[in-house]
Amino acid sequence: MTELEVDIYGKKYTLRGESVESIKAVAGYVDRRLKELFGAEPRAIDQAKALVLAINFAEEIHNLKQAARRESEELNQKLEKLALQINRLEKLAEL
């Protein structure tokens, strides 16, 4: 685990993660989202603001999971079609 001090919405935090790059990416993302939701000037984050941010993150995660599930289903359908075509070609090759 790697530790790194980062600035999120005007406040210093020490975060732990797999790599410096991933910590910076996550911290930067949270900082940008806070600024988008509550303005560029850092203010105290109360429970209501934290909840709004958590709900936004949860929605993003939900949407990404749905998109990944759809893509997975589409890929599985394509794989099934390819398997059928391969079987047909193998049968033709036997003739």
MODELLER restraints for C-alpha pairs under 7 A, 6 or more apart:
rsr = mdl.restraints
at = mdl.atoms
rsr.add(forms.Gaussian(group=physical.xy_distance, feature=features.Distance(at['CA:1:A'], at['CA:16:A']), mean=6.25, stdev=0.5))
rsr.add(forms.Gaussian(group=physical.xy_distance, feature=features.Distance(at['CA:1:A'], at['CA:17:A']), mean=5.51, stdev=0.5))
rsr.add(forms.Gaussian(group=physical.xy_distance, feature=features.Distance(at['CA:1:A'], at['CA:18:A']), mean=5.34, stdev=0.5))
rsr.add(forms.Gaussian(group=physical.xy_distance, feature=features.Distance(at['CA:2:A'], at['CA:16:A']), mean=5.39, stdev=0.5))
rsr.add(forms.Gaussian(group=physical.xy_distance, feature=features.Distance(at['CA:2:A'], at['CA:17:A']), mean=5.35, stdev=0.5))
rsr.add(forms.Gaussian(group=physical.xy_distance, feature=features.Distance(at['CA:2:A'], at['CA:18:A']), mean=5.93, stdev=0.5))
rsr.add(forms.Gaussian(group=physical.xy_distance, feature=features.Distance(at['CA:2:A'], at['CA:19:A']), mean=5.72, stdev=0.5))
rsr.add(forms.Gaussian(group=physical.xy_distance, feature=features.Distance(at['CA:2:A'], at['CA:20:A']), mean=6.60, stdev=0.5))
rsr.add(forms.Gaussian(group=physical.xy_distance, feature=features.Distance(at['CA:3:A'], at['CA:14:A']), mean=6.57, stdev=0.5))
rsr.add(forms.Gaussian(group=physical.xy_distance, feature=features.Distance(at['CA:3:A'], at['CA:15:A']), mean=5.56, stdev=0.5))
rsr.add(forms.Gaussian(group=physical.xy_distance, feature=features.Distance(at['CA:3:A'], at['CA:16:A']), mean=4.38, stdev=0.5))
rsr.add(forms.Gaussian(group=physical.xy_distance, feature=features.Distance(at['CA:3:A'], at['CA:17:A']), mean=6.58, stdev=0.5))
rsr.add(forms.Gaussian(group=physical.xy_distance, feature=features.Distance(at['CA:4:A'], at['CA:14:A']), mean=5.49, stdev=0.5))
rsr.add(forms.Gaussian(group=physical.xy_distance, feature=features.Distance(at['CA:4:A'], at['CA:15:A']), mean=5.47, stdev=0.5))
rsr.add(forms.Gaussian(group=physical.xy_distance, feature=features.Distance(at['CA:4:A'], at['CA:16:A']), mean=6.48, stdev=0.5))
rsr.add(forms.Gaussian(group=physical.xy_distance, feature=features.Distance(at['CA:4:A'], at['CA:20:A']), mean=6.79, stdev=0.5))
rsr.add(forms.Gaussian(group=physical.xy_distance, feature=features.Distance(at['CA:5:A'], at['CA:12:A']), mean=6.57, stdev=0.5))
rsr.add(forms.Gaussian(group=physical.xy_distance, feature=features.Distance(at['CA:5:A'], at['CA:13:A']), mean=5.50, stdev=0.5))
rsr.add(forms.Gaussian(group=physical.xy_distance, feature=features.Distance(at['CA:5:A'], at['CA:14:A']), mean=4.22, stdev=0.5))
rsr.add(forms.Gaussian(group=physical.xy_distance, feature=features.Distance(at['CA:5:A'], at['CA:15:A']), mean=6.26, stdev=0.5))
rsr.add(forms.Gaussian(group=physical.xy_distance, feature=features.Distance(at['CA:6:A'], at['CA:12:A']), mean=5.61, stdev=0.5))
rsr.add(forms.Gaussian(group=physical.xy_distance, feature=features.Distance(at['CA:6:A'], at['CA:13:A']), mean=5.39, stdev=0.5))
rsr.add(forms.Gaussian(group=physical.xy_distance, feature=features.Distance(at['CA:6:A'], at['CA:14:A']), mean=6.24, stdev=0.5))
rsr.add(forms.Gaussian(group=physical.xy_distance, feature=features.Distance(at['CA:6:A'], at['CA:27:A']), mean=6.77, stdev=0.5))
rsr.add(forms.Gaussian(group=physical.xy_distance, feature=features.Distance(at['CA:7:A'], at['CA:13:A']), mean=6.29, stdev=0.5))
rsr.add(forms.Gaussian(group=physical.xy_distance, feature=features.Distance(at['CA:8:A'], at['CA:27:A']), mean=6.37, stdev=0.5))
rsr.add(forms.Gaussian(group=physical.xy_distance, feature=features.Distance(at['CA:8:A'], at['CA:31:A']), mean=4.90, stdev=0.5))
rsr.add(forms.Gaussian(group=physical.xy_distance, feature=features.Distance(at['CA:9:A'], at['CA:31:A']), mean=5.36, stdev=0.5))
rsr.add(forms.Gaussian(group=physical.xy_distance, feature=features.Distance(at['CA:9:A'], at['CA:34:A']), mean=6.75, stdev=0.5))
rsr.add(forms.Gaussian(group=physical.xy_distance, feature=features.Distance(at['CA:9:A'], at['CA:42:A']), mean=5.26, stdev=0.5))
rsr.add(forms.Gaussian(group=physical.xy_distance, feature=features.Distance(at['CA:10:A'], at['CA:42:A']), mean=5.56, stdev=0.5))
rsr.add(forms.Gaussian(group=physical.xy_distance, feature=features.Distance(at['CA:15:A'], at['CA:23:A']), mean=6.91, stdev=0.5))
rsr.add(forms.Gaussian(group=physical.xy_distance, feature=features.Distance(at['CA:17:A'], at['CA:23:A']), mean=5.75, stdev=0.5))
